[in-house]
Amino acid sequence: MELQNLENVEKTIGAKQTAKALAKGELLTVFVASDCDDTVIKDVLDLCQKYDVPYNRDYSMELLGRHSRIKVKAAAVGVRK
């Protein structure tokens, strides 16, 4: 999935919300910010590996926030099924 498509899909925003949705099996893919502190997104990355959910670390927190249509940066964004 392309980053530009985030504006038009149902999603989770933030590491905590994304981790909860991953644990429930609700996500197709996850975008994780490349400039995020690893301690913030460790749970998200672990859950992606555990549940075999693909993730992308190519974009910054600022870009994830902007394409999610929020006014702040985002550490993680999950695309719902």
C-alpha positions as CSV (number, residue, x, y, z in Angstrom):
1,M,0.0,0.0,0.0
2,E,1.2,3.5,-0.8
3,L,1.4,6.2,1.8
4,Q,-0.8,8.5,-0.3
5,N,-3.7,6.0,0.2
6,L,-3.7,6.5,4.0
7,E,-6.1,9.5,3.6
8,N,-8.9,7.3,2.2
9,V,-8.7,4.1,4.4
10,E,-9.8,3.2,7.8
11,K,-6.8,3.2,10.1
12,T,-5.3,3.3,13.5
13,I,-3.0,6.2,14.5
14,G,-0.3,6.0,17.1
15,A,1.8,3.1,18.6
16,K,-0.7,2.2,21.3
17,Q,-3.8,2.1,19.1
18,T,-1.9,0.2,16.4
19,A,-0.5,-2.4,18.9
20,K,-4.0,-3.0,20.2
21,A,-5.4,-3.5,16.7
22,L,-2.5,-5.8,15.8
23,A,-3.2,-8.0,18.8
24,K,-6.9,-8.3,17.7
25,G,-5.9,-9.2,14.1
26,E,-7.5,-6.1,12.6
27,L,-4.7,-4.8,10.4
28,L,-3.5,-5.5,6.9
29,T,-0.3,-3.5,7.0
30,V,1.5,-1.1,9.3
31,F,3.6,2.1,8.6
32,V,6.2,2.7,11.3
33,A,8.1,6.0,11.3
34,S,11.8,5.7,10.4
35,D,12.7,8.5,12.8
36,C,10.8,7.1,15.8
37,D,12.6,5.9,18.9
38,D,12.7,2.1,18.9
39,T,11.5,1.8,22.5
40,V,8.2,3.6,21.4
41,I,7.5,1.1,18.6
42,K,9.1,-2.1,19.9
43,D,5.7,-3.6,20.7
44,V,4.3,-2.8,17.3
45,L,7.3,-4.3,15.5
46,D,7.1,-7.4,17.7
47,L,3.4,-7.9,17.0
48,C,3.9,-7.4,13.3
49,Q,6.4,-10.2,13.3
50,K,4.3,-12.4,15.6
51,Y,1.1,-12.1,13.4
52,D,3.0,-11.9,10.1
53,V,1.7,-8.4,9.3
54,P,3.9,-6.5,6.8
55,Y,5.3,-3.2,7.9
56,N,7.0,-0.3,6.2
57,R,9.7,2.0,7.8
58,D,10.4,4.3,4.8
59,Y,8.6,7.4,6.1
60,S,9.1,10.0,8.8
61,M,6.8,10.7,11.7
62,E,5.8,14.0,10.1
63,L,4.8,12.4,6.8
64,L,2.8,9.7,8.6
65,G,0.9,12.4,10.5
66,R,0.3,14.5,7.4
67,H,-1.0,11.6,5.3
68,S,-3.2,10.5,8.2
69,R,-4.7,13.9,8.2
70,I,-3.7,14.8,11.8
71,K,-2.0,17.9,13.0
72,V,0.8,16.1,14.9
73,K,3.4,13.5,14.1
74,A,2.6,9.8,14.2
75,A,5.0,7.0,15.3
76,A,2.8,4.3,13.7
77,V,-0.2,4.0,11.4
78,G,-2.1,0.7,10.8
79,V,-4.4,0.0,7.8
80,R,-7.5,-1.9,8.9
81,K,-8.9,-4.9,7.1
